[in-house]
């Protein structure tokens, strides 16, 4: 049996194979002398050791074929197909193609376009947004080699689309000629990296995909478990692009729930030929926050003008409020910390004698629950404030 190390299985030395063979033979025929040069027994033992070496190497190749890092080219290419990683990414000729067509139609990964001579494969599934025009989509040549791709030459459709769908495309910029062919070692590392990707359908994976949609703000993403399934709250971004990201990252879009409180339910049809899928998500509502801050200090030796405090505190409060993730609460402790940090260069924390906050949400004064320092808003909404909404007074 080959020895398995961190680098994979390694062949057994010939001397060890020969010793194992002789040990077995001696066990069957005690007193056997197998190492005398020129004898028939020694000749048979040497020949059999060679045969064992071939078998041992076959076992090494089989075991090493399990891991992408040590797999032979045939097996690693098959593993790459499983992980959706095409060999040649980064070395084959590539081009960015802009698709124009029916909003909601999904240009799937693997969709083929051409320039009349070469074919290029779409690398990331991309839905047509509401404006009807996608951002440039990365496409990779299906064959290795180096050639020029002039502007507006990738216009030939290789993959078919249904007759009800309008779809045209072109490359607004020149392509990138291919480099040297990708080595099998590079491809092995690429395949194992793809295998380490977070599993599809987990909240973290869904959030990662949504953050890649242009215009979507990370703080406006919440993937919440509800009584009937999951609620995807997403603020910003084109609705079709958001729906496309959800469709591609979730194994079951039927569990997505509509808005239950202040959010707006958005349902977008994604056309993944030959079927149409309705994807539901929640666009969060905006809650305007106002802050009334009253402060004072025991310091009299170094007078600080109230205007200086106001100028320092207002941006700090805006930065904190506008960083709170959708559905999360305002913390009075963090408001205090933000104030203390903002004035620390001219008012020591030990000299602050008074610090009170009055918080309003959409014009209504709100307070924390008894025994709490958290002010909750609507779970499907996010907080927003501006400098004009922050009143800072000494008193």
Beta strands, then each sheet from edge to edge (+ up, - down):
strand 1: 3-5
strand 2: 8-10
strand 3: 94-101
strand 4: 106-107
strand 5: 112-114
strand 6: 119-122
strand 7: 126-127
strand 8: 137-141
strand 9: 156-157
strand 10: 167-170
strand 11: 221-226
strand 12: 229-234
strand 13: 264-272
strand 14: 275-283
strand 15: 285-297
strand 16: 330-331
strand 17: 352-361
strand 18: 364-366
strand 19: 374-375
strand 20: 381-384
strand 21: 390-394
sheet 1: 1+ 2-
sheet 2: 9+ 5- 6+ 8- 3+ 10-
sheet 3: 4+ 7-
sheet 4: 11+ 12-
sheet 5: 13+ 14-
sheet 6: 18+ 17- 15+ 20+
sheet 7: 18+ 17- 15+ 21+
sheet 8: 16+ 19-
end
